[in-house]
């Protein structure tokens, strides 16, 4: 951390628009210093892996605003929609908005799965 030589306030960094150089500047008095000395450089990186624990509301299958699919079969072998002449009813909704990941829920047997 560097401090202003005139008023002893903390320096901030900026890029000079004309020469595209990195400079220190003081927000208090406006003094600029182009003498950059990087002595103690520390790069800290932290990456957290998310464990997604999804709890599905048991009444979500009664929500009429959620999209329903009739072309996907339920992976539960005991589901009655897997029998001949039965139409499947699968609801899907997004559980991870940044990575666009969906979860599927069978409206008949309440079996849920991720693709």
Secondary structure as UniProt FT lines:
FT   TURN            5..7
FT   STRAND          10..15
FT   TURN            17..19
FT   STRAND          22..26
FT   TURN            27..29
FT   STRAND          32..33
FT   TURN            58..59
FT   HELIX           60..62
FT   TURN            64..65
FT   STRAND          68..69
FT   TURN            77..78
FT   HELIX           80..82
FT   TURN            84..85
FT   STRAND          90..96
FT   TURN            97..100
FT   STRAND          101..106
FT   TURN            107..109
FT   STRAND          112..114
//
